[in-house]
Amino acid sequence: MKIIYPPLLALVVLMMSGCASTTPINNLGLPPVSTIEGNITQLDESGFILADNSGSIRVRAKLPDNKKLAISIDEKVKVYGNLQGGPEKIFDGYVIKKSTGEQIIVSNPTPHFGFIIQSAFK
C-alpha cells in the first residue's frame, strides 16, 4: 500500500527534519528556517554575536517592549530562525533555547515556522 501525503503535510515533515540538526554558521544559506548553535561572544540591545567552530554571526533577537534577553556572554544556545539576504550576514532569531532547556520566544515567526515552535524543540 502506497501512502500519499497531502502537500502541506509533506512540507511540514521536510521542514521538521531540516530543523532537527544544527547548521554550521559558515554553511548558512537562505532556506526558510535554520538552526544554529554556539556560544554567545558579545551582547547588545538588539541581539548578540554567536560563534561556533566554523565562524560567527550577528543574531538579531530584540524582545518586544525593550525587555532584556536573559542570556549571558559565553553561554551556549541554539537559535531557530533564518538568514537575512543582503551584504551583511544577519540571522533573525525567532526562538532561543538555553542549555538549561529554557526557551525564549523572541518574535512571532512566519506561519511556516509556527508548527516547529509548538512541537518539541530538541
N, C-alpha and C positions, 0 to 999 in steps of 0.2 A: 504494500500500500504506500503510495507516494503522498506525503503531506505537503500542501501548498500553503505557505504563509501569506496573509494579506500583506501588501507592500509596506504599510506603515509598521506592522509588527516586525517584519524583516529588517527595516531600517533601525528600529529600536534595538533589536538584538545585535546588529552590527555595531551600533554606536556604543552599546554597553561593553561589548567585547573589546572595542577600541580604547575604552577608558579604563580597562581593568589593570593595565600596566602603565608605568610612567614613561615619559618620553625624555631622553637626554636633552638638555637645554640647547645644545648645538644642533640637534636634529629637528627642532621645531619648524613646522611649516604652517600652512594656512588651512588646516582642516577645521571643521566647525568646533570641535571640542578636543582638548588635550589635557593630560595630567602631567604635571611636573613635580619634582620632589628635590629638596635640597635644604641647605642651611641659610638662614637669613643673615646677610652680612651688613646691611645698612637699613635704617628705618627713616621715614619722613612722613609728613602729614597726608600724603596721598598714596602711600604704599610702602614697598620695600624692594631691596635687591635680593634675589635668590640665586644661590650658586650651587652647582653640583660639580662632579669631577670633569665635566665636559665644557663648562663655561658658566656665565652668569647672565641674568636678565632682570630688567625692571618689571615688577609686578604692580599693576595699578589695582589697589584694593582700598578704596575710600568708603568708609561706612557712612550711612545717612546721618544727618544731624550732627556732623563733625565729631562723632564718637571716636575714641581711640581704639585701635586694634589691640587686643590683649595678646601680643606676641613680643618676643624679645630677640636681640641680636644673638646669633649662634644657635637659635632654636631650629630644630629640623621640622619641616612641614611639607605636606602635599597640597598642591593647589590645582583645582579644576577650573578651567577657563579656556580662553582662546587667544591666539596671537593676533595682534592688530596689524594690518597691512601698512606699508609706508617705510620710509628710510630708517626710522628709529625702531628698534625691537622693543615692543612693549607687550606684556602679557596681561590681558584683562582677567583678573581673578574673580570667580563667582563664589567659590567655596574653598575655605582653607581648613585643612584637617591637621590639628596639632598631634604630636606624638602621644599625648595623653588620651587621644580619641575624641577630644572636644572638636566640634565643627563650628566654624564661623561662617555664616552666610553673609557675603558682602553685598550682593545685589540680586535683584530678580533676574535670573538668566533668561536667555531666549527660550521660546517654547520647546525646542528640541532637546533642551538641557534639563528641563524640569523633572522628567522621569528619573533621571540619574540621581538627582538630589533626594528624591523620595525613596529610592531604593538604598540598599546598604552601600556605604562609602567604605571601601576596603583599602 
